Amino acid sequence: PISHSHNPHQHNPHQHDPHLHKPQCSTASGSGCKTCAPPNERMPKVEDQCATCNPGYRRQGYHCVPYDCSTGNGKGCAKCAAQSDRVTNNHCATCNPGYHLFGPFCDSDTANYE
C-alpha cells in the first residue's frame, strides 16, 4: 500500500496566513461605519475601521461610538436630542426652566455666546 503521509510544509488552503490577512470592513447603520477606511490605510488585524460615522456617532480610534447625553438639573439637558441628531456629547433637545438652548447646549444667559 502507498503511504499518504501529510507533508507539514505543504500549503493548507484552510489555514489563514496572518501576514496576508487584510481586515474587512462593512458599512452599517448606528455604530457601524458610514464609510470604511481605504484598504491601504487599514491597520492589520482590526476589523471595521471607519473613515466616517453615521449621524449621532463619532470616531474613537478606528471605530464609531455614540455621542453620549444625560439629563440633569440647571444647565443639564431636560431632554437629550435624538441619537441621530447629536453632533456632540450632551446635545440637548430641550432645557430646564430658566435655561435656553445655545447651539446644542443649555445656558441661563447669552453673555458667553455674544
TORTORLO-394512 format. One line per 5 residues: their letters; for each residue y, x, z of N, C-alpha, C, O. Coordinates in Angstrom, 1 decimal, decimal comma. Each point is the difference from the previous one (the first is absolute). Layout:
% residues N
A = Y:X:Z:Y:X:Z:Y:X:Z:Y:X:Z | ...
//
This chain:
% residues 114
PISHS = -1,2:0,8:0,0:1,2:-0,8:0,0:1,3:0,9:0,0:0,0:1,1:0,5 | 1,0:-1,7:-1,1:1,3:0,7:-0,1:0,8:-0,3:1,3:0,1:-1,2:0,4 | 0,5:2,2:0,2:0,8:-0,2:1,2:1,4:-0,3:-0,5:0,6:0,7:-0,8 | 0,0:-1,8:1,4:1,4:-0,4:-0,2:0,8:0,4:1,2:0,6:-0,9:0,6 | -0,4:2,1:-0,3:0,8:0,4:1,1:1,5:-0,2:-0,3:0,4:0,2:-1,2
HNPHQ = 0,3:-0,5:2,2:1,5:-0,2:-0,2:0,7:1,3:0,1:-0,2:0,8:0,9 | 1,0:-0,5:-1,9:0,8:1,2:-0,1:1,3:-0,2:0,8:0,8:-0,9:-0,5 | -0,6:1,5:1,6:1,2:-0,3:0,8:1,3:0,4:-0,7:1,1:-0,4:0,4 | -1,2:1,2:-1,5:1,2:0,4:-0,7:0,3:-1,0:-1,2:1,0:0,1:-0,7 | -1,9:-1,0:0,5:0,1:-1,0:-1,1:1,1:-1,0:0,4:0,1:-0,4:1,2
HNPHQ = 0,7:0,0:-2,1:1,1:-1,0:0,3:-0,6:-1,4:0,2:-0,8:-0,5:-0,8 | 1,2:-0,1:1,9:-0,4:-1,4:0,3:1,2:-0,9:-0,3:1,0:0,1:0,7 | -1,1:-0,9:-1,7:1,2:-0,9:-0,3:0,4:-1,0:1,0:1,1:-0,5:0,0 | -1,9:0,3:1,1:0,3:-0,9:1,0:0,7:0,7:1,2:0,5:-0,7:0,9 | -0,3:2,0:-1,0:0,8:0,7:1,0:1,4:0,2:-0,5:0,2:0,3:-1,1
HDPHL = 0,8:-0,5:2,0:1,4:0,2:-0,4:0,4:1,4:0,4:-0,2:0,4:1,1 | 0,8:0,2:-2,1:0,6:1,3:0,3:1,3:-0,2:0,6:0,9:-0,5:-0,7 | -0,6:0,9:2,0:1,3:-0,2:0,6:1,1:0,7:-0,7:1,2:-0,4:0,1 | -1,5:1,4:-0,9:1,1:0,7:-0,7:0,4:-0,8:-1,2:1,1:0,3:-0,6 | -1,9:-1,2:0,1:0,3:-0,8:-1,2:0,6:-1,3:0,3:0,4:-0,7:-0,9
HKPQC = -0,5:0,2:2,2:0,4:-1,3:0,4:1,5:-0,2:-0,2:0,8:0,7:0,6 | -0,4:-1,7:-1,4:1,4:-0,4:-0,1:0,2:-1,3:0,7:-0,7:-0,9:-0,2 | 1,6:0,9:1,2:0,1:-1,2:0,8:0,4:-1,2:-0,9:0,8:0,1:-0,9 | -1,4:-1,2:1,2:0,3:-1,2:-0,8:1,2:-0,8:0,7:0,3:0,2:1,2 | 0,4:-1,0:-2,0:1,1:-0,8:0,6:0,0:-1,3:-0,7:-0,2:-0,1:-1,3
STASG = 0,3:-1,0:2,0:0,1:-1,3:-0,6:1,3:-0,7:0,6:0,4:0,3:1,2 | 0,1:-1,2:-2,0:1,2:-0,7:0,5:-0,5:-1,3:0,6:-1,0:-0,6:-0,3 | 1,8:0,1:1,3:-0,3:-1,2:0,7:1,2:-0,6:0,7:1,0:0,7:0,0 | -1,0:-1,9:0,4:1,1:-0,6:0,7:0,0:0,5:1,5:-0,9:0,7:0,4 | 1,9:-1,2:0,3:0,1:0,4:1,4:0,1:1,5:0,2:0,9:0,6:-0,6
SGCKT = -1,7:-0,1:1,5:0,1:1,5:0,3:-0,7:0,8:-1,1:0,0:1,3:0,2 | -0,5:-1,8:-1,3:-0,5:0,7:-1,1:1,2:0,7:-0,7:1,1:-0,3:0,2 | -1,5:1,2:-1,1:1,0:0,6:-0,9:0,6:-1,0:-1,0:-0,7:-0,7:-0,6 | 2,0:0,8:0,4:0,6:-0,7:-1,1:-0,2:0,8:-1,3:-0,5:-0,5:-1,0 | 0,7:1,8:1,1:-0,3:1,0:-1,0:-0,7:1,2:0,6:0,3:0,3:1,2
CAPPN = -1,2:0,3:-1,9:-0,7:1,1:0,5:0,7:1,3:-0,4:0,7:0,1:-1,0 | -0,9:1,0:1,8:0,5:1,3:-0,3:-0,8:0,5:-1,3:-1,2:-0,4:-0,1 | 1,9:1,1:-0,8:-0,7:0,5:-1,1:-1,2:0,8:0,4:0,0:0,8:1,0 | -1,1:-0,8:-1,8:-1,2:0,7:0,4:0,2:1,5:0,3:-0,6:0,6:0,8 | 1,5:0,0:-1,6:0,2:1,5:0,2:0,8:0,3:1,2:0,2:1,2:0,4
ERMPK = 0,4:-2,3:0,3:0,7:0,3:1,2:-0,7:-0,5:1,3:0,5:0,2:1,1 | -1,7:-0,7:-1,3:-0,8:-0,5:1,1:-0,7:1,2:0,8:-0,5:1,0:-0,6 | 0,6:-1,1:1,9:-0,7:0,9:0,9:-1,5:-0,2:-0,1:-0,5:-1,2:-0,1 | -0,3:2,2:0,2:-1,5:-0,1:0,0:-0,4:-0,9:1,2:0,5:0,1:1,1 | -1,6:-0,8:-1,3:-0,7:-0,8:1,0:0,9:-1,1:0,7:-0,4:-0,5:1,0
VEDQC = 1,5:0,2:-1,6:0,8:-1,1:0,6:0,1:-1,1:-1,0:0,6:0,1:-1,1 | -1,3:-1,2:1,4:0,0:-1,2:-0,9:1,3:-0,8:0,1:0,7:0,1:1,0 | -0,4:-0,8:-2,0:1,1:-1,0:-0,1:1,3:0,7:0,5:0,6:-0,4:1,0 | -0,2:1,4:-1,8:1,3:0,7:0,3:1,1:-0,8:-0,8:0,0:0,0:-1,2 | 0,9:-0,6:1,9:1,0:-0,8:-0,6:1,3:0,7:-0,4:0,4:1,0:0,7
ATCNP = 0,1:-1,4:-1,8:1,3:0,5:-0,5:1,1:-0,9:0,6:1,1:0,4:0,5 | -1,4:-1,7:-0,6:0,9:-1,1:0,5:-0,8:-1,0:0,7:-1,2:-0,2:-0,2 | 1,9:-0,6:1,1:-0,6:-1,0:0,8:0,5:-1,4:-0,4:1,1:-0,1:-0,6 | -1,8:-0,9:1,0:0,4:-1,4:-0,3:1,2:-0,3:0,9:0,2:0,6:1,0 | 0,6:-1,7:-1,4:1,1:-0,4:0,9:-0,5:-0,3:1,4:-1,0:-0,6:0,2
GYRRQ = 1,8:1,1:0,8:-0,3:-0,2:1,4:-0,8:1,2:0,5:-0,4:0,0:1,2 | 0,1:1,0:-2,0:-0,9:1,1:0,4:0,7:1,3:-0,4:0,8:0,0:-0,9 | -1,1:1,1:1,7:0,6:1,3:-0,3:-1,1:1,1:0,0:-1,1:-0,2:0,6 | 1,4:1,3:-1,3:-1,0:1,1:0,0:0,1:0,7:1,3:1,0:0,3:0,6 | -2,2:0,0:-0,1:-0,2:0,9:1,2:-1,1:0,9:-0,4:-1,2:-0,4:-0,1
GYHCV = 1,6:1,7:-0,1:-1,0:0,9:-0,6:-0,3:-0,4:-1,4:0,9:-0,2:-0,8 | -2,2:-0,1:0,5:-0,4:-0,4:-1,4:-0,2:-1,5:-0,1:-0,3:-0,4:-1,1 | 0,4:-0,3:2,2:-0,4:-1,4:0,1:1,2:-0,9:0,3:1,1:0,5:0,4 | -1,3:-1,8:-0,6:1,0:-1,0:0,3:-0,2:-0,6:1,4:-1,2:-0,4:0,3 | 2,2:0,2:0,4:-0,1:-0,7:1,3:1,1:-1,0:0,1:1,1:0,1:-0,7
PYDCS = -1,3:-1,2:1,4:1,0:-1,1:0,1:1,3:0,5:0,8:-0,1:0,7:0,9 | 1,2:-1,3:-1,3:1,2:0,2:0,9:-0,3:-0,9:1,2:-0,3:-1,2:-0,2 | 0,5:1,8:1,4:-0,3:-0,8:1,2:1,3:-0,8:0,4:1,1:0,3:-0,4 | -1,4:-1,4:1,1:1,1:-0,8:0,5:-0,4:-0,7:1,2:-1,1:-0,6:0,1 | 1,9:0,6:1,0:-0,3:-0,8:1,2:1,2:-0,7:0,4:1,1:0,4:-0,2
TGNGK = -1,3:-1,6:0,8:1,1:-0,8:0,4:0,4:0,4:1,4:-0,8:0,6:0,8 | 2,1:-0,8:-0,4:0,4:0,4:1,3:1,4:-0,7:0,3:0,5:-0,7:-0,8 | 0,0:1,0:2,0:1,3:-0,5:0,5:1,1:0,8:-0,6:-0,2:1,0:-0,6 | 1,4:-1,5:0,8:1,2:0,7:-0,4:0,0:0,3:-1,5:-0,1:-0,8:-0,9 | 0,2:2,1:0,6:0,0:0,5:-1,4:-1,3:-0,1:-0,7:-0,1:0,2:-1,2
GCAKC = -1,0:-0,5:2,0:-1,3:-0,2:-0,6:0,0:-1,2:-1,0:0,9:-0,8:0,1 | -1,9:0,7:-0,9:-0,1:-1,1:-0,9:-0,5:-1,2:0,7:-0,8:0,0:0,9 | 1,5:-1,2:-1,2:-0,5:-1,2:0,4:-1,3:-0,4:-0,8:-1,0:-0,5:0,5 | 1,1:0,8:-1,8:-1,1:-0,1:-0,9:0,0:1,1:-1,0:1,0:0,4:-0,5 | -2,2:0,2:0,3:-0,1:1,1:-1,0:0,0:-0,5:-1,4:-0,5:-1,1:-0,2
AAQSD = 1,0:1,9:-0,7:-0,1:-0,3:-1,4:-1,5:0,0:-0,4:-0,8:0,7:0,6 | 0,4:-1,5:-1,6:-1,3:0,0:-0,5:-0,4:1,4:-0,4:0,8:0,8:-0,5 | -2,1:-0,4:0,6:-0,4:1,3:-0,3:0,4:0,5:-1,3:0,5:1,1:-0,2 | -0,6:-1,9:-0,9:0,3:0,4:-1,3:1,5:0,1:-0,3:0,4:0,6:-1,0 | 0,4:-1,1:2,0:1,5:0,1:-0,1:0,6:1,2:0,7:1,1:0,3:-0,2
RVTNN = -1,9:0,4:1,0:0,5:1,0:0,9:0,3:1,3:-0,8:-0,8:0,4:-0,9 | 1,9:0,2:1,2:0,4:1,3:-0,7:0,1:1,1:1,1:0,3:1,2:-0,4 | -0,5:-1,5:1,7:0,1:0,9:1,0:-0,8:-0,5:1,2:-0,4:-1,2:0,0 | 0,2:2,0:1,0:-0,6:-0,5:1,3:1,0:-0,9:0,7:1,2:0,2:-0,2 | -1,7:-1,2:0,9:0,8:-1,0:0,7:1,0:-0,7:-0,9:1,2:-0,1:0,4
HCATC = -1,6:-0,3:-1,5:0,8:-0,7:-1,0:0,0:-1,5:0,4:-1,0:-0,7:0,0 | 2,2:0,2:0,5:0,1:-1,3:0,5:0,3:-1,1:-1,0:0,7:0,3:-1,0 | -1,3:-1,5:1,2:0,4:-1,1:-0,8:1,1:-0,8:0,7:0,9:-0,5:-0,7 | -1,0:0,4:2,0:1,0:-0,7:0,8:0,2:0,7:1,3:-0,8:0,8:0,4 | 2,0:-1,0:0,2:0,4:0,7:1,2:0,1:-1,0:1,2:0,0:-1,2:-0,2
NPGYH = 0,0:1,8:1,3:0,2:-0,8:1,3:1,4:-0,5:0,1:0,9:0,5:-0,7 | -0,7:-1,6:1,5:1,4:-0,5:0,1:1,0:1,1:0,4:-0,3:0,8:0,9 | 1,4:-0,8:-1,5:1,1:1,0:0,2:-0,1:1,2:-0,8:0,8:0,9:0,1 | -1,9:-0,8:-1,0:-0,2:1,1:-0,8:-0,1:-0,4:-1,5:-0,3:-1,2:-0,3 | 0,7:2,1:-0,6:0,0:-0,4:-1,4:-0,7:1,1:-0,8:-0,1:1,2:0,4
LFGPF = -0,4:-1,6:-1,6:-0,6:1,0:-0,9:1,0:0,8:-0,7:1,0:-0,5:-0,5 | -1,2:1,8:0,6:0,8:1,0:-0,8:-1,1:0,8:-0,7:-0,6:0,9:0,5 | 0,5:-1,2:-1,8:-1,1:0,6:-0,7:-1,3:-0,6:0,6:-0,1:-1,2:0,2 | -0,9:2,1:0,1:-1,2:-0,5:0,5:0,0:-0,1:1,6:-1,0:-0,4:0,6 | 2,1:0,8:0,0:0,0:0,1:1,5:0,9:-1,0:0,6:1,0:-0,5:-0,6
CDSDT = -1,2:0,3:1,9:0,9:-0,9:0,8:1,0:0,8:0,8:-0,4:1,0:0,6 | 1,6:-1,5:-0,5:1,0:0,7:0,9:1,0:-1,1:0,4:0,1:-1,1:-0,5 | 0,6:1,5:1,6:0,9:-1,0:0,6:1,4:0,0:-0,7:0,8:-0,9:0,2 | -0,4:2,0:-0,8:1,3:0,0:-0,7:-0,1:0,9:-1,3:-1,0:0,6:-0,3 | 2,1:-0,7:-0,4:0,1:0,7:-1,3:0,6:1,4:0,1:0,0:0,7:-1,0
ANYE = 0,4:-0,3:2,2:0,7:1,3:0,1:-0,8:1,2:-0,5:0,6:0,9:-0,6 | -1,9:-0,9:0,8:-0,8:1,1:-0,4:-0,3:0,0:-1,5:-0,5:1,0:-0,5 | 0,9:-2,1:-0,2:-0,4:-0,1:-1,4:1,2:0,0:-0,9:-0,2:-0,2:-1,3 | 1,4:0,4:1,8:1,2:-0,1:-0,9:0,3:1,4:-0,6:0,9:0,1:-0,8
//
